[in-house]
Amino acid sequence: AQTGIKVLAMLGQEHDEVGVTLVTDADMQQMNREHRGIDAPTDVLSFALDDDAPGDVA
C-alpha cells in the first residue's frame, strides 16, 4: 500500500485511487467473460473509476 501511495505522489496524483483484488484463475476467467466477452483467464483487468457506477465489480 505504501509503495502505491508513493507512486501516486511521484506522479502528482495524490488524490487518485488504486484498488487491487487478487482472484483465482476461474474467477478471473468469469470476470473476463462478463466484462470483455473473452472466455479465458487474463493477467490483468482494469476499470475506469466512475463515481456513478453501482457497487463493486467483483
C-alpha distance matrix in Angstrom:
0.0 3.8 5.5 5.2 6.4 8.8 10.0 10.8 12.5 14.4 15.6 16.7 14.8 13.1 14.4 13.4 11.2 9.5 9.7 9.8 12.6 14.1 17.9 21.1 23.4 25.8 23.3 22.2 25.9 26.7 24.1 25.3 28.8 28.2 26.4 28.0 31.1 30.4 31.1 28.9 25.4 23.2 20.0 18.2 19.0 17.8 19.0 19.5 18.5 21.8 22.2 25.4 24.0 25.0 22.4 19.8 20.4 20.1
3.8 0.0 3.8 5.4 5.1 6.2 8.7 10.0 10.6 12.3 14.4 15.3 14.2 12.2 14.2 14.0 12.8 11.8 12.8 13.3 16.2 17.7 21.5 24.6 26.7 29.3 27.0 25.6 29.3 30.2 27.6 28.5 32.1 31.6 29.6 31.0 34.3 33.5 34.3 32.1 28.5 26.1 22.7 20.9 22.0 20.4 21.6 21.8 20.7 24.0 24.3 27.7 26.7 27.9 25.6 23.1 23.9 23.7
5.5 3.8 0.0 3.8 5.4 5.1 6.2 8.7 9.8 10.5 12.4 14.2 13.4 12.4 14.9 14.0 13.0 11.4 12.8 12.9 16.1 17.2 21.0 23.9 25.6 28.4 26.3 24.5 28.0 29.4 26.7 27.1 30.9 30.7 28.5 29.4 32.8 31.7 32.7 30.3 26.8 24.1 20.6 18.9 20.3 18.9 20.6 20.8 20.4 23.9 24.8 28.2 27.0 28.6 26.4 23.8 23.9 23.9
5.2 5.4 3.8 0.0 3.8 5.4 5.1 6.2 8.6 9.9 10.7 12.4 10.8 10.0 12.0 10.6 9.4 7.7 9.7 10.4 14.0 15.8 19.4 22.6 24.2 26.8 24.4 22.5 25.9 27.0 24.1 24.6 28.3 27.8 25.4 26.5 29.9 29.2 30.5 28.3 25.0 22.2 19.0 16.7 17.6 15.7 17.1 17.1 16.6 20.2 21.1 24.5 23.4 25.1 23.2 20.6 20.8 21.2
6.4 5.1 5.4 3.8 0.0 3.8 5.5 5.2 6.2 8.7 10.0 10.6 9.1 7.3 9.6 9.4 9.1 9.0 11.4 13.0 16.5 18.8 22.4 25.8 27.5 29.9 27.3 25.6 29.1 29.8 26.7 27.4 31.0 30.3 27.8 29.1 32.6 32.2 33.6 31.7 28.4 25.6 22.5 20.1 20.5 18.2 18.9 18.3 17.2 20.4 20.8 24.4 23.8 25.6 23.8 21.7 22.4 23.1
8.8 6.2 5.1 5.4 3.8 0.0 3.8 5.5 5.0 6.2 8.7 9.8 9.8 8.5 11.8 11.9 12.3 12.0 14.6 15.7 19.3 21.1 24.8 27.9 29.4 32.1 29.8 27.8 31.2 32.3 29.3 29.6 33.3 32.8 30.2 31.1 34.7 34.0 35.5 33.3 30.1 27.1 23.7 21.6 22.4 20.3 21.3 20.7 19.9 23.3 23.8 27.5 27.0 29.0 27.4 25.2 25.6 26.3
10.0 8.7 6.2 5.1 5.5 3.8 0.0 3.8 5.4 5.1 6.3 8.7 8.5 8.8 11.8 10.9 11.4 10.6 13.5 14.6 18.3 20.1 23.6 26.6 27.7 30.4 28.2 25.8 29.0 30.3 27.2 27.1 30.8 30.5 27.7 28.3 31.9 31.2 32.9 30.8 27.7 24.4 21.2 18.9 19.8 17.6 18.8 18.2 18.1 21.6 22.7 26.2 25.6 27.9 26.5 24.2 24.1 25.1
10.8 10.0 8.7 6.2 5.2 5.5 3.8 0.0 3.8 5.5 5.1 6.2 4.9 5.4 8.1 7.3 8.6 8.9 12.4 14.4 18.2 20.6 23.9 27.2 28.4 30.8 28.2 25.9 29.1 29.9 26.6 26.7 30.3 29.5 26.6 27.4 31.1 30.9 32.8 31.1 28.2 25.0 22.1 19.3 19.5 16.7 17.2 16.0 15.4 18.6 19.5 23.1 22.9 25.3 24.2 22.4 22.6 24.0
12.5 10.6 9.8 8.6 6.2 5.0 5.4 3.8 0.0 3.8 5.3 5.0 5.6 4.9 8.6 9.4 11.3 12.3 15.7 17.8 21.5 23.9 27.4 30.7 31.9 34.4 31.8 29.6 32.8 33.7 30.3 30.5 34.1 33.3 30.3 31.2 34.9 34.7 36.6 34.9 31.9 28.8 25.7 23.0 23.3 20.5 20.8 19.3 18.4 21.4 21.8 25.6 25.7 28.1 27.1 25.5 26.0 27.4
14.4 12.3 10.5 9.9 8.7 6.2 5.1 5.5 3.8 0.0 3.8 5.5 7.5 8.3 11.9 12.1 14.0 14.3 17.7 19.2 23.0 25.0 28.4 31.5 32.4 35.1 32.8 30.3 33.3 34.6 31.3 31.0 34.7 34.2 31.1 31.6 35.3 34.8 36.8 34.9 32.0 28.6 25.5 23.1 23.7 21.1 21.9 20.5 20.3 23.4 24.3 27.9 28.0 30.6 29.6 27.8 27.9 29.2
15.6 14.4 12.4 10.7 10.0 8.7 6.3 5.1 5.3 3.8 0.0 3.8 5.4 7.9 10.7 10.2 12.5 13.0 16.6 18.5 22.3 24.5 27.7 30.8 31.4 33.9 31.5 28.9 31.7 32.8 29.4 28.9 32.4 31.9 28.6 29.0 32.7 32.5 34.7 33.1 30.4 27.0 24.2 21.4 21.7 18.8 19.3 17.6 17.6 20.6 21.8 25.3 25.4 28.3 27.8 26.1 26.0 27.7
16.7 15.3 14.2 12.4 10.6 9.8 8.7 6.2 5.0 5.5 3.8 0.0 3.8 5.8 8.6 9.3 12.3 13.9 17.7 20.1 23.8 26.4 29.6 32.9 33.8 36.1 33.4 31.0 33.9 34.6 31.1 30.9 34.3 33.4 30.1 30.8 34.5 34.6 37.0 35.5 33.0 29.7 27.0 24.0 23.8 20.6 20.5 18.3 17.6 20.2 20.8 24.4 25.1 28.0 27.6 26.4 26.7 28.7
14.8 14.2 13.4 10.8 9.1 9.8 8.5 4.9 5.6 7.5 5.4 3.8 0.0 3.8 5.5 5.5 8.7 10.6 14.3 17.1 20.8 23.6 26.7 30.2 31.1 33.2 30.4 28.1 31.0 31.5 27.9 28.0 31.3 30.1 26.9 27.9 31.7 32.0 34.2 33.0 30.4 27.3 24.8 21.6 21.0 17.7 17.3 15.0 14.0 16.7 17.2 20.9 21.4 24.2 23.8 22.6 23.1 25.2
13.1 12.2 12.4 10.0 7.3 8.5 8.8 5.4 4.9 8.3 7.9 5.8 3.8 0.0 3.8 5.7 8.3 10.7 14.1 17.0 20.6 23.5 26.8 30.4 31.8 33.8 30.8 28.9 32.1 32.4 28.9 29.5 32.8 31.5 28.5 29.9 33.6 33.9 35.8 34.5 31.7 28.8 26.2 23.1 22.6 19.4 18.9 16.9 15.2 17.8 17.6 21.4 22.0 24.4 23.6 22.5 23.5 25.2
14.4 14.2 14.9 12.0 9.6 11.8 11.8 8.1 8.6 11.9 10.7 8.6 5.5 3.8 0.0 3.8 6.7 10.1 13.2 16.6 19.9 23.2 26.3 29.9 31.4 33.0 29.8 28.1 31.2 31.1 27.5 28.3 31.4 29.7 26.8 28.5 32.2 32.8 34.8 33.9 31.3 28.6 26.4 23.0 21.9 18.5 17.3 15.0 12.7 14.8 14.2 18.0 18.9 21.2 20.7 20.0 21.4 23.4
13.4 14.0 14.0 10.6 9.4 11.9 10.9 7.3 9.4 12.1 10.2 9.3 5.5 5.7 3.8 0.0 3.8 6.9 10.3 13.7 17.0 20.3 23.2 26.8 28.1 29.7 26.5 24.6 27.6 27.6 24.0 24.6 27.7 26.1 23.2 24.7 28.4 29.1 31.1 30.2 27.6 24.9 22.8 19.4 18.1 14.7 13.6 11.5 9.5 12.2 12.4 16.1 16.4 19.0 18.4 17.4 18.3 20.4
11.2 12.8 13.0 9.4 9.1 12.3 11.4 8.6 11.3 14.0 12.5 12.3 8.7 8.3 6.7 3.8 0.0 3.8 6.6 10.2 13.4 16.8 19.6 23.3 24.8 26.3 23.1 21.5 24.6 24.5 21.0 22.0 25.1 23.5 20.9 22.7 26.3 26.8 28.5 27.5 24.8 22.4 20.3 16.9 15.7 12.6 11.7 10.4 8.4 11.4 11.8 15.3 14.9 16.9 15.8 14.3 15.2 17.0
9.5 11.8 11.4 7.7 9.0 12.0 10.6 8.9 12.3 14.3 13.0 13.9 10.6 10.7 10.1 6.9 3.8 0.0 3.8 6.8 10.2 13.4 16.4 20.0 21.4 23.2 20.1 18.3 21.6 21.9 18.5 19.3 22.7 21.6 19.0 20.6 24.2 24.2 25.7 24.4 21.5 19.0 16.8 13.5 12.7 10.1 10.2 10.1 9.2 12.7 13.9 17.0 15.7 17.5 16.0 13.6 13.8 15.1
9.7 12.8 12.8 9.7 11.4 14.6 13.5 12.4 15.7 17.7 16.6 17.7 14.3 14.1 13.2 10.3 6.6 3.8 0.0 3.8 6.7 10.2 13.0 16.7 18.5 20.0 16.9 15.5 19.0 19.0 15.8 17.2 20.5 19.3 17.3 19.3 22.6 22.5 23.6 22.3 19.3 17.3 15.2 12.2 11.3 9.6 9.9 10.9 10.0 13.2 14.4 17.0 15.0 16.1 13.9 11.0 11.2 11.8
9.8 13.3 12.9 10.4 13.0 15.7 14.6 14.4 17.8 19.2 18.5 20.1 17.1 17.0 16.6 13.7 10.2 6.8 3.8 0.0 3.8 6.7 9.8 13.4 15.2 17.1 14.3 12.9 16.6 17.1 14.3 15.6 19.1 18.5 16.8 18.6 21.6 21.0 21.6 19.9 16.6 14.7 12.4 10.0 10.0 9.5 11.0 13.0 12.9 16.1 17.6 19.8 17.4 18.1 15.6 12.2 11.6 11.2
12.6 16.2 16.1 14.0 16.5 19.3 18.3 18.2 21.5 23.0 22.3 23.8 20.8 20.6 19.9 17.0 13.4 10.2 6.7 3.8 0.0 3.8 6.4 10.2 12.4 13.9 11.0 10.3 14.0 14.3 12.0 13.9 17.1 16.5 15.6 17.6 20.1 19.5 19.5 17.9 14.6 13.5 11.8 10.0 9.9 10.5 12.0 14.7 14.7 17.4 18.9 20.5 17.6 17.6 14.7 11.0 10.1 8.6
14.1 17.7 17.2 15.8 18.8 21.1 20.1 20.6 23.9 25.0 24.5 26.4 23.6 23.5 23.2 20.3 16.8 13.4 10.2 6.7 3.8 0.0 3.8 7.1 9.7 11.7 9.5 9.0 12.7 13.7 12.2 13.9 17.0 17.2 16.8 18.3 20.4 19.1 18.6 16.4 12.9 12.2 10.5 9.9 10.9 12.6 14.7 17.7 18.1 20.9 22.5 24.0 20.9 20.8 17.8 14.1 12.7 10.5
17.9 21.5 21.0 19.4 22.4 24.8 23.6 23.9 27.4 28.4 27.7 29.6 26.7 26.8 26.3 23.2 19.6 16.4 13.0 9.8 6.4 3.8 0.0 3.8 6.6 8.0 5.9 6.2 9.7 10.5 9.9 11.8 14.4 14.9 15.2 16.8 18.3 16.9 15.8 13.8 10.5 10.9 10.3 10.4 11.0 13.5 15.5 18.9 19.6 22.0 23.7 24.7 21.2 20.7 17.9 14.2 12.3 9.4
21.1 24.6 23.9 22.6 25.8 27.9 26.6 27.2 30.7 31.5 30.8 32.9 30.2 30.4 29.9 26.8 23.3 20.0 16.7 13.4 10.2 7.1 3.8 0.0 3.8 5.3 5.2 6.2 8.6 9.9 10.6 12.1 14.2 15.4 16.4 17.4 18.2 16.3 14.5 12.3 9.2 10.6 10.7 12.0 13.0 16.0 18.3 21.9 22.9 25.1 27.1 27.8 24.2 23.5 20.8 17.2 15.0 12.0
23.4 26.7 25.6 24.2 27.5 29.4 27.7 28.4 31.9 32.4 31.4 33.8 31.1 31.8 31.4 28.1 24.8 21.4 18.5 15.2 12.4 9.7 6.6 3.8 0.0 3.8 5.5 5.0 6.0 8.6 9.8 10.2 12.1 14.1 15.2 15.5 15.9 13.5 11.5 8.8 5.8 7.9 9.0 11.0 12.2 15.8 18.3 22.0 23.6 25.8 28.2 28.7 25.0 24.7 22.4 18.9 16.1 13.7
25.8 29.3 28.4 26.8 29.9 32.1 30.4 30.8 34.4 35.1 33.9 36.1 33.2 33.8 33.0 29.7 26.3 23.2 20.0 17.1 13.9 11.7 8.0 5.3 3.8 0.0 3.8 5.4 5.1 6.3 8.7 9.8 10.6 12.4 14.3 15.0 14.8 12.9 10.2 8.7 7.0 10.1 12.0 13.4 13.7 17.2 19.0 22.8 24.2 25.9 28.2 28.2 24.4 23.7 21.4 18.3 15.5 12.8
23.3 27.0 26.3 24.4 27.3 29.8 28.2 28.2 31.8 32.8 31.5 33.4 30.4 30.8 29.8 26.5 23.1 20.1 16.9 14.3 11.0 9.5 5.9 5.2 5.5 3.8 0.0 3.8 5.4 5.1 6.2 8.5 9.8 10.6 12.2 13.7 14.1 13.0 11.1 10.2 8.1 10.2 11.7 12.1 11.6 14.6 16.1 19.8 20.9 22.5 24.6 24.6 20.9 20.0 17.7 14.5 11.8 9.0
22.2 25.6 24.5 22.5 25.6 27.8 25.8 25.9 29.6 30.3 28.9 31.0 28.1 28.9 28.1 24.6 21.5 18.3 15.5 12.9 10.3 9.0 6.2 6.2 5.0 5.4 3.8 0.0 3.8 5.4 5.1 6.0 8.5 9.8 10.4 11.3 12.3 10.7 9.7 8.0 5.3 6.6 8.2 8.5 8.3 11.7 13.7 17.5 19.1 21.1 23.6 23.9 20.2 20.1 18.1 14.8 11.6 9.8
25.9 29.3 28.0 25.9 29.1 31.2 29.0 29.1 32.8 33.3 31.7 33.9 31.0 32.1 31.2 27.6 24.6 21.6 19.0 16.6 14.0 12.7 9.7 8.6 6.0 5.1 5.4 3.8 0.0 3.8 5.5 5.0 6.1 8.6 10.0 10.1 10.0 8.0 6.1 4.9 3.9 6.8 9.8 10.7 10.3 13.8 15.7 19.4 21.4 23.0 25.7 25.6 21.9 21.7 20.2 17.1 13.7 12.2
26.7 30.2 29.4 27.0 29.8 32.3 30.3 29.9 33.7 34.6 32.8 34.6 31.5 32.4 31.1 27.6 24.5 21.9 19.0 17.1 14.3 13.7 10.5 9.9 8.6 6.3 5.1 5.4 3.8 0.0 3.8 5.5 5.1 6.2 8.6 9.9 9.5 8.9 7.2 7.8 7.6 10.1 12.8 12.8 11.5 14.4 15.4 19.0 20.6 21.6 24.1 23.5 19.7 19.1 17.6 15.0 11.7 10.1
24.1 27.6 26.7 24.1 26.7 29.3 27.2 26.6 30.3 31.3 29.4 31.1 27.9 28.9 27.5 24.0 21.0 18.5 15.8 14.3 12.0 12.2 9.9 10.6 9.8 8.7 6.2 5.1 5.5 3.8 0.0 3.8 5.4 5.0 6.0 8.0 9.1 9.1 8.9 9.3 8.4 9.4 11.6 10.5 8.4 10.9 11.6 15.2 16.8 18.0 20.5 20.2 16.4 16.2 14.9 12.1 8.5 7.8
25.3 28.5 27.1 24.6 27.4 29.6 27.1 26.7 30.5 31.0 28.9 30.9 28.0 29.5 28.3 24.6 22.0 19.3 17.2 15.6 13.9 13.9 11.8 12.1 10.2 9.8 8.5 6.0 5.0 5.5 3.8 0.0 3.8 5.5 5.4 5.3 6.6 5.8 6.6 6.8 6.5 7.1 9.9 9.2 7.3 10.3 11.6 15.2 17.6 18.9 21.9 21.7 18.2 18.6 17.7 15.1 11.3 11.3
28.8 32.1 30.9 28.3 31.0 33.3 30.8 30.3 34.1 34.7 32.4 34.3 31.3 32.8 31.4 27.7 25.1 22.7 20.5 19.1 17.1 17.0 14.4 14.2 12.1 10.6 9.8 8.5 6.1 5.1 5.4 3.8 0.0 3.8 5.7 5.6 4.4 4.6 4.7 7.0 8.4 10.1 13.4 13.0 11.0 13.7 14.4 17.7 20.0 20.7 23.6 22.8 19.3 19.3 18.8 16.6 12.9 12.9
28.2 31.6 30.7 27.8 30.3 32.8 30.5 29.5 33.3 34.2 31.9 33.4 30.1 31.5 29.7 26.1 23.5 21.6 19.3 18.5 16.5 17.2 14.9 15.4 14.1 12.4 10.6 9.8 8.6 6.2 5.0 5.5 3.8 0.0 3.8 6.0 5.8 7.9 8.5 10.7 11.4 12.6 15.4 14.1 11.4 13.2 13.0 16.0 17.8 18.0 20.7 19.5 15.9 15.8 15.5 13.8 10.3 10.8
26.4 29.6 28.5 25.4 27.8 30.2 27.7 26.6 30.3 31.1 28.6 30.1 26.9 28.5 26.8 23.2 20.9 19.0 17.3 16.8 15.6 16.8 15.2 16.4 15.2 14.3 12.2 10.4 10.0 8.6 6.0 5.4 5.7 3.8 0.0 3.8 6.0 8.1 10.1 11.6 11.9 11.9 14.1 12.2 9.0 10.2 9.7 12.6 14.8 15.2 18.2 17.4 14.0 14.7 14.8 13.0 9.4 11.0
28.0 31.0 29.4 26.5 29.1 31.1 28.3 27.4 31.2 31.6 29.0 30.8 27.9 29.9 28.5 24.7 22.7 20.6 19.3 18.6 17.6 18.3 16.8 17.4 15.5 15.0 13.7 11.3 10.1 9.9 8.0 5.3 5.6 6.0 3.8 0.0 3.8 5.4 8.5 10.0 11.0 10.6 13.3 11.9 9.2 10.9 11.2 14.0 16.8 17.5 20.9 20.2 17.1 18.2 18.5 16.6 12.9 14.3
31.1 34.3 32.8 29.9 32.6 34.7 31.9 31.1 34.9 35.3 32.7 34.5 31.7 33.6 32.2 28.4 26.3 24.2 22.6 21.6 20.1 20.4 18.3 18.2 15.9 14.8 14.1 12.3 10.0 9.5 9.1 6.6 4.4 5.8 6.0 3.8 0.0 3.8 6.4 9.2 11.3 12.0 15.3 14.6 12.4 14.5 14.8 17.6 20.3 20.7 23.9 22.9 19.7 20.3 20.6 18.9 15.2 16.1
30.4 33.5 31.7 29.2 32.2 34.0 31.2 30.9 34.7 34.8 32.5 34.6 32.0 33.9 32.8 29.1 26.8 24.2 22.5 21.0 19.5 19.1 16.9 16.3 13.5 12.9 13.0 10.7 8.0 8.9 9.1 5.8 4.6 7.9 8.1 5.4 3.8 0.0 3.8 5.7 8.3 9.2 12.8 13.0 11.7 14.5 15.7 18.9 21.7 22.8 26.0 25.4 22.1 22.8 22.6 20.3 16.5 16.8
31.1 34.3 32.7 30.5 33.6 35.5 32.9 32.8 36.6 36.8 34.7 37.0 34.2 35.8 34.8 31.1 28.5 25.7 23.6 21.6 19.5 18.6 15.8 14.5 11.5 10.2 11.1 9.7 6.1 7.2 8.9 6.6 4.7 8.5 10.1 8.5 6.4 3.8 0.0 3.8 7.1 9.5 13.3 14.1 13.3 16.6 18.0 21.4 23.9 25.0 28.0 27.4 23.9 24.0 23.3 20.9 17.2 16.6
28.9 32.1 30.3 28.3 31.7 33.3 30.8 31.1 34.9 34.9 33.1 35.5 33.0 34.5 33.9 30.2 27.5 24.4 22.3 19.9 17.9 16.4 13.8 12.3 8.8 8.7 10.2 8.0 4.9 7.8 9.3 6.8 7.0 10.7 11.6 10.0 9.2 5.7 3.8 0.0 3.8 6.5 10.2 11.9 12.1 15.6 17.8 21.4 24.0 25.6 28.6 28.5 24.9 25.2 24.2 21.3 17.6 16.7
25.4 28.5 26.8 25.0 28.4 30.1 27.7 28.2 31.9 32.0 30.4 33.0 30.4 31.7 31.3 27.6 24.8 21.5 19.3 16.6 14.6 12.9 10.5 9.2 5.8 7.0 8.1 5.3 3.9 7.6 8.4 6.5 8.4 11.4 11.9 11.0 11.3 8.3 7.1 3.8 0.0 3.8 7.0 9.0 9.9 13.6 16.2 19.9 22.3 24.3 27.2 27.5 23.9 24.3 22.8 19.5 16.1 14.8
23.2 26.1 24.1 22.2 25.6 27.1 24.4 25.0 28.8 28.6 27.0 29.7 27.3 28.8 28.6 24.9 22.4 19.0 17.3 14.7 13.5 12.2 10.9 10.6 7.9 10.1 10.2 6.6 6.8 10.1 9.4 7.1 10.1 12.6 11.9 10.6 12.0 9.2 9.5 6.5 3.8 0.0 3.8 5.8 7.4 11.0 14.1 17.6 20.2 22.6 25.7 26.4 23.1 23.9 22.5 19.2 15.8 15.2
20.0 22.7 20.6 19.0 22.5 23.7 21.2 22.1 25.7 25.5 24.2 27.0 24.8 26.2 26.4 22.8 20.3 16.8 15.2 12.4 11.8 10.5 10.3 10.7 9.0 12.0 11.7 8.2 9.8 12.8 11.6 9.9 13.4 15.4 14.1 13.3 15.3 12.8 13.3 10.2 7.0 3.8 0.0 3.8 7.1 10.2 13.8 17.1 19.5 22.4 25.3 26.5 23.4 24.5 22.8 19.3 16.3 15.6
18.2 20.9 18.9 16.7 20.1 21.6 18.9 19.3 23.0 23.1 21.4 24.0 21.6 23.1 23.0 19.4 16.9 13.5 12.2 10.0 10.0 9.9 10.4 12.0 11.0 13.4 12.1 8.5 10.7 12.8 10.5 9.2 13.0 14.1 12.2 11.9 14.6 13.0 14.1 11.9 9.0 5.8 3.8 0.0 3.8 6.5 10.1 13.3 15.7 18.6 21.6 23.0 20.0 21.4 19.9 16.6 13.6 13.6
19.0 22.0 20.3 17.6 20.5 22.4 19.8 19.5 23.3 23.7 21.7 23.8 21.0 22.6 21.9 18.1 15.7 12.7 11.3 10.0 9.9 10.9 11.0 13.0 12.2 13.7 11.6 8.3 10.3 11.5 8.4 7.3 11.0 11.4 9.0 9.2 12.4 11.7 13.3 12.1 9.9 7.4 7.1 3.8 0.0 3.8 6.8 10.4 12.9 15.4 18.5 19.5 16.5 17.9 16.8 13.7 10.6 11.3
17.8 20.4 18.9 15.7 18.2 20.3 17.6 16.7 20.5 21.1 18.8 20.6 17.7 19.4 18.5 14.7 12.6 10.1 9.6 9.5 10.5 12.6 13.5 16.0 15.8 17.2 14.6 11.7 13.8 14.4 10.9 10.3 13.7 13.2 10.2 10.9 14.5 14.5 16.6 15.6 13.6 11.0 10.2 6.5 3.8 0.0 3.8 6.9 9.5 12.3 15.5 16.9 14.3 16.3 15.6 12.9 10.4 12.1
19.0 21.6 20.6 17.1 18.9 21.3 18.8 17.2 20.8 21.9 19.3 20.5 17.3 18.9 17.3 13.6 11.7 10.2 9.9 11.0 12.0 14.7 15.5 18.3 18.3 19.0 16.1 13.7 15.7 15.4 11.6 11.6 14.4 13.0 9.7 11.2 14.8 15.7 18.0 17.8 16.2 14.1 13.8 10.1 6.8 3.8 0.0 3.8 6.3 8.7 12.0 13.2 10.8 13.1 13.0 10.9 8.8 11.6
19.5 21.8 20.8 17.1 18.3 20.7 18.2 16.0 19.3 20.5 17.6 18.3 15.0 16.9 15.0 11.5 10.4 10.1 10.9 13.0 14.7 17.7 18.9 21.9 22.0 22.8 19.8 17.5 19.4 19.0 15.2 15.2 17.7 16.0 12.6 14.0 17.6 18.9 21.4 21.4 19.9 17.6 17.1 13.3 10.4 6.9 3.8 0.0 3.8 6.2 9.7 11.3 9.9 13.0 13.6 12.4 11.2 14.3
18.5 20.7 20.4 16.6 17.2 19.9 18.1 15.4 18.4 20.3 17.6 17.6 14.0 15.2 12.7 9.5 8.4 9.2 10.0 12.9 14.7 18.1 19.6 22.9 23.6 24.2 20.9 19.1 21.4 20.6 16.8 17.6 20.0 17.8 14.8 16.8 20.3 21.7 23.9 24.0 22.3 20.2 19.5 15.7 12.9 9.5 6.3 3.8 0.0 3.8 6.4 8.9 8.0 11.1 11.5 10.8 10.9 14.1
21.8 24.0 23.9 20.2 20.4 23.3 21.6 18.6 21.4 23.4 20.6 20.2 16.7 17.8 14.8 12.2 11.4 12.7 13.2 16.1 17.4 20.9 22.0 25.1 25.8 25.9 22.5 21.1 23.0 21.6 18.0 18.9 20.7 18.0 15.2 17.5 20.7 22.8 25.0 25.6 24.3 22.6 22.4 18.6 15.4 12.3 8.7 6.2 3.8 0.0 3.8 5.3 5.3 8.9 10.5 11.1 11.5 15.1
22.2 24.3 24.8 21.1 20.8 23.8 22.7 19.5 21.8 24.3 21.8 20.8 17.2 17.6 14.2 12.4 11.8 13.9 14.4 17.6 18.9 22.5 23.7 27.1 28.2 28.2 24.6 23.6 25.7 24.1 20.5 21.9 23.6 20.7 18.2 20.9 23.9 26.0 28.0 28.6 27.2 25.7 25.3 21.6 18.5 15.5 12.0 9.7 6.4 3.8 0.0 3.8 5.6 8.4 10.1 11.5 13.0 16.4
25.4 27.7 28.2 24.5 24.4 27.5 26.2 23.1 25.6 27.9 25.3 24.4 20.9 21.4 18.0 16.1 15.3 17.0 17.0 19.8 20.5 24.0 24.7 27.8 28.7 28.2 24.6 23.9 25.6 23.5 20.2 21.7 22.8 19.5 17.4 20.2 22.9 25.4 27.4 28.5 27.5 26.4 26.5 23.0 19.5 16.9 13.2 11.3 8.9 5.3 3.8 0.0 3.8 6.4 9.3 11.6 12.9 16.4
24.0 26.7 27.0 23.4 23.8 27.0 25.6 22.9 25.7 28.0 25.4 25.1 21.4 22.0 18.9 16.4 14.9 15.7 15.0 17.4 17.6 20.9 21.2 24.2 25.0 24.4 20.9 20.2 21.9 19.7 16.4 18.2 19.3 15.9 14.0 17.1 19.7 22.1 23.9 24.9 23.9 23.1 23.4 20.0 16.5 14.3 10.8 9.9 8.0 5.3 5.6 3.8 0.0 3.8 6.5 8.3 9.3 12.8
25.0 27.9 28.6 25.1 25.6 29.0 27.9 25.3 28.1 30.6 28.3 28.0 24.2 24.4 21.2 19.0 16.9 17.5 16.1 18.1 17.6 20.8 20.7 23.5 24.7 23.7 20.0 20.1 21.7 19.1 16.2 18.6 19.3 15.8 14.7 18.2 20.3 22.8 24.0 25.2 24.3 23.9 24.5 21.4 17.9 16.3 13.1 13.0 11.1 8.9 8.4 6.4 3.8 0.0 3.8 6.9 8.7 11.6
22.4 25.6 26.4 23.2 23.8 27.4 26.5 24.2 27.1 29.6 27.8 27.6 23.8 23.6 20.7 18.4 15.8 16.0 13.9 15.6 14.7 17.8 17.9 20.8 22.4 21.4 17.7 18.1 20.2 17.6 14.9 17.7 18.8 15.5 14.8 18.5 20.6 22.6 23.3 24.2 22.8 22.5 22.8 19.9 16.8 15.6 13.0 13.6 11.5 10.5 10.1 9.3 6.5 3.8 0.0 3.8 6.7 8.8
19.8 23.1 23.8 20.6 21.7 25.2 24.2 22.4 25.5 27.8 26.1 26.4 22.6 22.5 20.0 17.4 14.3 13.6 11.0 12.2 11.0 14.1 14.2 17.2 18.9 18.3 14.5 14.8 17.1 15.0 12.1 15.1 16.6 13.8 13.0 16.6 18.9 20.3 20.9 21.3 19.5 19.2 19.3 16.6 13.7 12.9 10.9 12.4 10.8 11.1 11.5 11.6 8.3 6.9 3.8 0.0 3.8 5.5
20.4 23.9 23.9 20.8 22.4 25.6 24.1 22.6 26.0 27.9 26.0 26.7 23.1 23.5 21.4 18.3 15.2 13.8 11.2 11.6 10.1 12.7 12.3 15.0 16.1 15.5 11.8 11.6 13.7 11.7 8.5 11.3 12.9 10.3 9.4 12.9 15.2 16.5 17.2 17.6 16.1 15.8 16.3 13.6 10.6 10.4 8.8 11.2 10.9 11.5 13.0 12.9 9.3 8.7 6.7 3.8 0.0 3.8
20.1 23.7 23.9 21.2 23.1 26.3 25.1 24.0 27.4 29.2 27.7 28.7 25.2 25.2 23.4 20.4 17.0 15.1 11.8 11.2 8.6 10.5 9.4 12.0 13.7 12.8 9.0 9.8 12.2 10.1 7.8 11.3 12.9 10.8 11.0 14.3 16.1 16.8 16.6 16.7 14.8 15.2 15.6 13.6 11.3 12.1 11.6 14.3 14.1 15.1 16.4 16.4 12.8 11.6 8.8 5.5 3.8 0.0
